[in-house]
Amino acid sequence: MSGSTEKSRVVLLPIDGSEHAERAFQWYLTNMKSSNDIVKFVNIVEPVYATPAVGLTMETPPLTDITKIMQDSIDKGKLLGKKYIAEAKKYDINCQAFLHVDNRPGAALLKSIEDHNANLIIMGSRGLGILRRTFLGSVSDYVLHHAHIPVVIVPPK
């Protein structure tokens, strides 16, 4: 039998424009890249809301401003996806990029795992200390504890 019968592996790589996401992609290239991989870059954009935070008294920005801010975020997310696709193509990686709008990035990534039938997720960590991580939470911690596939978290250098 030939080696070409090897099944494709779907690798989910969350991207957000940060050095942490870039580090995770570079780690994938160096340590896990396989010719049969299908890489799915996923960018979760958090929605912009018109209501101020509780306790703040400020004017609500006009809806047109909020719509423009949201559209700018989406446009930046699309450009980021195109950037990662172009970079991946340099390495002959079969890939796609997806953008989702959701106010819960961890839950959105879990849904992406399911929607894209991912076999593995590789993501960067911001390197929060234990205290900050306890109070603020972390997307990588959330995914690590709730995903039903292998999770690789690439720590800061």
Backbone as CSV, one residue per row, in Angstrom:
resi,resn,N_x,N_y,N_z,CA_x,CA_y,CA_z,C_x,C_y,C_z
1,MET,0.838,-1.191,0.000,0.000,0.000,0.000,0.877,1.245,0.000
2,SER,0.391,2.263,-0.635,1.150,3.521,-0.672,0.822,4.373,0.540
3,GLY,1.686,5.341,0.839,1.488,6.237,1.971,0.415,7.280,1.724
4,SER,-0.143,7.337,0.514,-1.127,8.368,0.191,-2.505,8.083,0.774
5,THR,-2.669,6.933,1.429,-3.967,6.619,2.024,-4.133,7.250,3.403
6,GLU,-3.117,7.967,3.848,-3.185,8.618,5.151,-4.321,9.644,5.165
7,LYS,-5.128,9.591,6.212,-6.296,10.462,6.330,-5.882,11.908,6.622
8,SER,-6.651,12.840,6.088,-6.399,14.257,6.369,-6.683,14.568,7.828
9,ARG,-5.907,15.493,8.358,-6.104,15.957,9.732,-6.524,17.416,9.651
10,VAL,-7.612,17.750,10.331,-8.088,19.136,10.362,-7.526,19.804,11.612
11,VAL,-6.714,20.843,11.385,-6.065,21.574,12.471,-6.696,22.957,12.553
12,LEU,-7.255,23.281,13.711,-7.854,24.599,13.933,-6.807,25.508,14.574
13,LEU,-6.612,26.680,13.980,-5.659,27.662,14.505,-6.381,28.988,14.704
14,PRO,-6.730,29.333,15.948,-7.361,30.635,16.199,-6.375,31.767,15.916
15,ILE,-6.859,32.813,15.256,-6.016,33.971,14.941,-6.715,35.241,15.412
16,ASP,-5.920,36.193,15.887,-6.503,37.460,16.349,-5.571,38.647,16.106
17,GLY,-4.511,38.421,15.364,-3.574,39.506,15.094,-2.510,39.675,16.163
18,SER,-2.543,38.844,17.183,-1.574,38.975,18.275,-0.307,38.176,17.985
19,GLU,0.751,38.511,18.724,1.999,37.752,18.618,1.790,36.325,19.113
20,HIS,0.812,36.118,20.001,0.550,34.790,20.555,-0.010,33.858,19.484
21,ALA,-0.913,34.378,18.664,-1.470,33.588,17.563,-0.382,33.296,16.527
22,GLU,0.438,34.280,16.243,1.539,34.089,15.284,2.518,33.041,15.801
23,ARG,2.809,33.081,17.096,3.715,32.103,17.707,3.136,30.691,17.584
24,ALA,1.824,30.553,17.772,1.181,29.240,17.647,1.292,28.724,16.210
25,PHE,1.101,29.612,15.234,1.221,29.212,13.829,2.656,28.779,13.518
26,GLN,3.628,29.545,13.988,5.031,29.193,13.760,5.373,27.863,14.432
27,TRP,4.814,27.627,15.621,5.040,26.358,16.325,4.473,25.205,15.501
28,TYR,3.283,25.402,14.950,2.676,24.381,14.085,3.602,24.078,12.906
29,LEU,4.099,25.112,12.234,4.967,24.916,11.072,6.216,24.120,11.438
30,THR,6.794,24.422,12.581,8.043,23.790,13.007,7.845,22.385,13.567
31,ASN,6.740,22.160,14.280,6.598,20.930,15.059,5.520,19.950,14.607
32,MET,4.510,20.405,13.906,3.390,19.498,13.633,2.938,19.432,12.183
33,LYS,3.403,20.322,11.354,2.929,20.380,9.966,3.090,19.031,9.288
34,SER,2.010,18.620,8.630,2.016,17.390,7.854,1.396,17.691,6.495
35,SER,1.861,17.010,5.473,1.394,17.305,4.112,-0.091,17.031,3.914
36,ASN,-0.681,16.208,4.757,-2.103,15.899,4.597,-3.002,16.777,5.473
37,ASP,-2.443,17.767,6.139,-3.236,18.640,7.015,-4.142,19.575,6.223
38,ILE,-5.264,19.877,6.826,-6.142,20.952,6.376,-6.203,21.921,7.550
39,VAL,-5.654,23.108,7.363,-5.619,24.097,8.440,-6.794,25.046,8.280
40,LYS,-7.503,25.251,9.376,-8.628,26.187,9.391,-8.274,27.302,10.378
41,PHE,-8.021,28.487,9.827,-7.759,29.656,10.658,-9.109,30.223,11.076
42,VAL,-9.285,30.463,12.360,-10.560,30.973,12.867,-10.311,32.247,13.657
43,ASN,-11.012,33.298,13.263,-10.924,34.583,13.957,-12.288,34.869,14.575
44,ILE,-12.312,35.066,15.882,-13.548,35.402,16.590,-13.517,36.900,16.873
45,VAL,-14.465,37.618,16.291,-14.580,39.061,16.501,-15.709,39.288,17.497
46,GLU,-15.401,40.016,18.563,-16.440,40.297,19.556,-17.302,41.460,19.085
47,PRO,-18.623,41.334,19.251,-19.522,42.403,18.793,-19.348,43.680,19.604
48,VAL,-19.698,44.787,18.985,-19.669,46.095,19.641,-21.089,46.393,20.085
49,TYR,-21.238,46.786,21.335,-22.569,47.064,21.874,-22.788,48.554,22.059
50,ALA,-24.047,48.958,22.004,-24.410,50.371,22.122,-24.582,50.816,23.562
51,THR,-24.631,49.889,24.499,-24.884,50.273,25.885,-23.570,50.427,26.640
52,PRO,-23.452,51.473,27.468,-22.230,51.657,28.254,-22.166,50.638,29.384
53,ALA,-20.968,50.452,29.924,-20.791,49.549,31.051,-21.603,50.046,32.240
54,VAL,-22.025,49.136,33.091,-22.827,49.476,34.260,-22.085,50.482,35.126
55,GLY,-22.790,51.504,35.558,-22.203,52.500,36.441,-21.570,53.671,35.714
56,LEU,-21.429,53.589,34.420,-20.846,54.695,33.669,-21.961,55.560,33.103
57,THR,-21.787,56.842,33.222,-22.762,57.743,32.610,-22.091,58.398,31.423
58,MET,-22.527,57.997,30.285,-21.976,58.558,29.065,-23.030,58.453,27.976
59,GLU,-22.886,59.295,27.011,-23.823,59.231,25.904,-23.582,57.970,25.101
60,THR,-24.661,57.385,24.638,-24.538,56.235,23.761,-24.140,56.740,22.381
61,PRO,-23.096,56.160,21.791,-22.698,56.616,20.462,-23.807,56.331,19.450
62,PRO,-23.894,57.140,18.422,-24.913,56.898,17.403,-24.748,55.507,16.789
63,LEU,-25.862,54.919,16.417,-25.857,53.574,15.850,-24.962,53.480,14.613
64,THR,-24.912,54.547,13.834,-24.055,54.520,12.637,-22.584,54.369,13.019
65,ASP,-22.161,54.997,14.138,-20.777,54.850,14.602,-20.505,53.409,15.028
66,ILE,-21.448,52.829,15.750,-21.287,51.451,16.223,-21.228,50.498,15.034
67,THR,-22.095,50.727,14.060,-22.102,49.890,12.859,-20.768,50.005,12.126
68,LYS,-20.240,51.220,12.031,-18.953,51.421,11.356,-17.822,50.735,12.121
69,ILE,-17.826,50.865,13.434,-16.793,50.222,14.253,-16.842,48.707,14.054
70,MET,-18.050,48.150,14.065,-18.206,46.705,13.887,-17.744,46.287,12.494
71,GLN,-18.129,47.049,11.479,-17.720,46.720,10.110,-16.203,46.806,9.959
72,ASP,-15.589,47.801,10.601,-14.126,47.917,10.569,-13.470,46.682,11.196
73,SER,-14.037,46.214,12.310,-13.519,45.011,12.974,-13.614,43.799,12.057
74,ILE,-14.746,43.669,11.397,-14.948,42.543,10.477,-13.979,42.639,9.302
75,ASP,-13.824,43.840,8.751,-12.902,44.032,7.627,-11.465,43.690,8.022
76,LYS,-11.050,44.125,9.217,-9.702,43.798,9.705,-9.552,42.287,9.882
77,GLY,-10.614,41.649,10.381,-10.593,40.192,10.547,-10.446,39.463,9.223
78,LYS,-11.137,39.954,8.199,-11.026,39.344,6.864,-9.612,39.501,6.307
79,LEU,-9.037,40.683,6.484,-7.656,40.911,6.024,-6.672,39.992,6.748
80,LEU,-6.898,39.802,8.039,-6.037,38.921,8.821,-6.119,37.490,8.287
81,GLY,-7.328,37.034,7.992,-7.497,35.697,7.426,-6.756,35.554,6.106
82,LYS,-6.853,36.572,5.253,-6.148,36.549,3.961,-4.635,36.516,4.162
83,LYS,-4.153,37.244,5.169,-2.710,37.264,5.467,-2.229,35.863,5.851
84,TYR,-2.986,35.197,6.729,-2.588,33.856,7.162,-2.683,32.847,6.022
85,ILE,-3.691,32.978,5.171,-3.800,32.076,4.019,-2.590,32.257,3.105
86,ALA,-2.228,33.500,2.821,-1.069,33.766,1.960,0.203,33.172,2.562
87,GLU,0.370,33.325,3.867,1.557,32.779,4.534,1.552,31.250,4.466
88,ALA,0.402,30.631,4.724,0.302,29.170,4.706,0.565,28.609,3.310
89,LYS,0.125,29.318,2.288,0.326,28.858,0.903,1.815,28.776,0.559
90,LYS,2.639,29.607,1.211,4.091,29.544,0.993,4.647,28.177,1.401
91,TYR,3.938,27.497,2.304,4.362,26.187,2.802,3.518,25.061,2.204
92,ASP,2.775,25.381,1.134,1.896,24.402,0.466,0.888,23.775,1.424
93,ILE,0.335,24.590,2.300,-0.661,24.107,3.257,-2.052,24.321,2.680
94,ASN,-2.852,23.267,2.710,-4.256,23.347,2.330,-4.969,24.064,3.481
95,CYS,-5.537,25.236,3.229,-6.101,26.002,4.344,-7.300,26.840,3.926
96,GLN,-8.034,27.273,4.932,-9.166,28.182,4.788,-9.164,29.088,6.011
97,ALA,-9.827,30.244,5.887,-9.964,31.154,7.032,-11.440,31.452,7.240
98,PHE,-11.828,31.533,8.499,-13.212,31.796,8.871,-13.256,32.908,9.902
99,LEU,-14.293,33.711,9.842,-14.497,34.788,10.801,-15.876,34.603,11.420
100,HIS,-15.935,34.634,12.735,-17.197,34.502,13.456,-17.339,35.685,14.400
101,VAL,-18.549,36.190,14.535,-18.835,37.264,15.489,-19.517,36.620,16.683
102,ASP,-18.896,36.757,17.854,-19.444,36.142,19.065,-18.838,36.839,20.275
103,ASN,-19.643,37.035,21.317,-19.129,37.691,22.525,-18.502,36.702,23.505
104,ARG,-18.473,35.425,23.146,-17.854,34.396,23.986,-16.830,33.630,23.145
105,PRO,-15.603,34.127,23.070,-14.610,33.510,22.188,-14.352,32.030,22.475
106,GLY,-14.296,31.658,23.740,-14.050,30.251,24.079,-15.146,29.345,23.558
107,ALA,-16.386,29.718,23.810,-17.523,28.924,23.335,-17.572,28.912,21.810
108,ALA,-17.234,30.037,21.191,-17.225,30.103,19.723,-16.163,29.166,19.144
109,LEU,-15.022,29.063,19.799,-13.991,28.137,19.322,-14.444,26.693,19.466
110,LEU,-15.139,26.375,20.558,-15.663,25.015,20.720,-16.657,24.690,19.611
111,LYS,-17.492,25.655,19.267,-18.445,25.451,18.170,-17.696,25.283,16.848
112,SER,-16.632,26.035,16.652,-15.818,25.905,15.436,-15.179,24.522,15.339
113,ILE,-14.737,24.002,16.475,-14.170,22.646,16.502,-15.193,21.663,15.944
114,GLU,-16.418,21.787,16.422,-17.495,20.895,15.980,-17.861,21.154,14.514
115,ASP,-18.070,22.419,14.162,-18.495,22.772,12.797,-17.485,22.349,11.732
116,HIS,-16.203,22.415,12.066,-15.158,22.111,11.087,-14.577,20.707,11.258
117,ASN,-15.172,19.922,12.159,-14.693,18.554,12.421,-13.187,18.527,12.676
118,ALA,-12.738,19.456,13.509,-11.304,19.566,13.802,-10.821,18.367,14.607
119,ASN,-9.595,17.950,14.315,-8.951,16.863,15.052,-8.012,17.384,16.129
120,LEU,-7.646,18.674,16.015,-6.633,19.258,16.890,-6.778,20.771,16.846
121,ILE,-6.553,21.426,17.985,-6.532,22.892,18.008,-5.198,23.334,18.602
122,ILE,-4.578,24.312,17.959,-3.290,24.848,18.421,-3.478,26.339,18.633
123,MET,-3.221,26.794,19.849,-3.432,28.212,20.148,-2.347,28.753,21.058
124,GLY,-2.139,30.042,20.973,-1.160,30.705,21.818,-1.768,31.077,23.157
125,SER,-0.904,31.264,24.123,-1.313,31.700,25.454,-0.696,33.063,25.719
126,ARG,-1.463,33.930,26.386,-0.948,35.269,26.704,0.004,35.251,27.881
127,GLY,0.040,34.156,28.612,0.947,34.069,29.743,0.468,34.834,30.961
128,LEU,-0.844,34.842,31.193,-1.380,35.506,32.386,-0.902,34.772,33.631
129,GLY,-0.647,35.505,34.678,-0.312,34.892,35.953,-1.539,34.195,36.526
130,ILE,-1.339,33.367,37.528,-2.432,32.585,38.116,-3.552,33.480,38.638
131,LEU,-3.209,34.613,39.263,-4.221,35.500,39.819,-5.061,36.142,38.717
132,ARG,-4.411,36.695,37.712,-5.151,37.324,36.599,-5.988,36.292,35.863
133,ARG,-5.425,35.089,35.658,-6.157,34.048,34.945,-7.388,33.626,35.738
134,THR,-7.264,33.578,37.069,-8.385,33.192,37.917,-9.517,34.201,37.819
135,PHE,-9.191,35.485,37.836,-10.232,36.513,37.822,-10.708,36.873,36.419
136,LEU,-9.804,36.907,35.470,-10.172,37.305,34.116,-10.579,36.123,33.253
137,GLY,-10.101,34.957,33.611,-10.331,33.811,32.749,-9.401,33.889,31.558
138,SER,-9.372,32.849,30.795,-8.532,32.855,29.609,-9.183,31.950,28.585
139,VAL,-9.132,32.373,27.351,-9.739,31.588,26.277,-9.036,30.240,26.168
140,SER,-7.707,30.240,26.262,-6.980,28.972,26.137,-7.343,28.013,27.276
141,ASP,-7.479,28.518,28.505,-7.912,27.666,29.620,-9.300,27.100,29.362
142,TYR,-10.199,27.941,28.885,-11.572,27.507,28.612,-11.577,26.377,27.579
143,VAL,-10.857,26.587,26.484,-10.819,25.572,25.425,-10.164,24.296,25.942
144,LEU,-9.066,24.436,26.672,-8.362,23.275,27.215,-9.287,22.403,28.059
145,HIS,-10.123,23.024,28.873,-10.976,22.273,29.794,-12.310,21.833,29.211
146,HIS,-12.681,22.340,28.044,-13.988,21.985,27.480,-13.929,21.282,26.127
147,ALA,-12.805,21.319,25.449,-12.698,20.678,24.130,-12.594,19.165,24.291
148,HIS,-13.110,18.459,23.309,-13.052,16.995,23.316,-12.078,16.475,22.259
149,ILE,-11.120,17.324,21.898,-10.042,16.947,20.983,-8.735,17.408,21.624
150,PRO,-7.599,16.924,21.129,-6.328,17.401,21.681,-6.166,18.917,21.497
151,VAL,-5.631,19.552,22.539,-5.412,21.000,22.547,-3.927,21.244,22.802
152,VAL,-3.306,22.009,21.915,-1.914,22.414,22.118,-1.929,23.902,22.440
153,ILE,-1.386,24.253,23.608,-1.280,25.657,23.996,0.201,26.021,23.977
154,VAL,0.537,26.946,23.095,1.930,27.361,22.931,2.185,28.528,23.883
155,PRO,3.068,28.323,24.875,3.303,29.379,25.872,4.136,30.525,25.314
156,PRO,4.109,31.665,26.019,4.969,32.776,25.601,6.430,32.381,25.760
157,LYS,7.281,33.050,25.019,8.726,32.742,25.103,9.305,33.303,26.370
